[in-house]
Amino acid sequence: MNSQYSMVIQWSEEDSCYVVFLPDFVGLVAQPCTDGKTYEEAAKHGQEVIESLVEWLQEEGRSLPEPKTFPQQPQVA
């Protein structure tokens, strides 16, 4: 599935794994919503959660959240 939804993956010292946040689905699923022992595993799990959420929302007849967009150019502090 080609998704326009974003995920944020970061290392968690507390959990000793990579955790995944789905900013477009805040309020619909607990955050972080999944994890992985490797970055790649976390990304795969995140994509699976996105696919499941989209399928569930469509089955329920609910509208999908609007994908959040981020600036095209990096912000300089």
Backbone hydrogen bonds, N-H to C=O, Kabsch-Sander energy under -0.5 kcal/mol:
donor,donor_aa,acceptor,acceptor_aa,energy
3,S,1,M,-0.8
8,V,21,F,-2.7
9,I,7,M,-0.5
10,Q,19,V,-2.1
12,S,17,C,-2.7
13,E,11,W,-0.6
16,S,12,S,-1.6
17,C,12,S,-1.2
18,Y,36,G,-2.7
19,V,10,Q,-3.1
20,V,34,T,-2.6
21,F,8,V,-2.8
25,F,22,L,-1.9
26,V,23,P,-0.9
27,G,29,V,-0.6
28,L,25,F,-2.2
29,V,25,F,-1.4
33,C,20,V,-2.5
34,T,20,V,-0.9
36,G,18,Y,-2.0
42,A,38,T,-2.4
43,A,39,Y,-2.5
44,K,40,E,-2.3
45,H,41,E,-2.6
46,G,42,A,-2.6
47,Q,43,A,-2.3
48,E,44,K,-2.1
49,V,45,H,-2.1
50,I,46,G,-2.4
51,E,47,Q,-2.6
52,S,48,E,-2.3
53,L,49,V,-2.8
54,V,50,I,-2.7
55,E,51,E,-2.3
56,W,52,S,-2.6
57,L,53,L,-2.8
58,Q,54,V,-2.3
59,E,55,E,-2.5
60,E,56,W,-2.0
61,G,58,Q,-1.0
62,R,57,L,-2.6
77,A,75,Q,-0.5
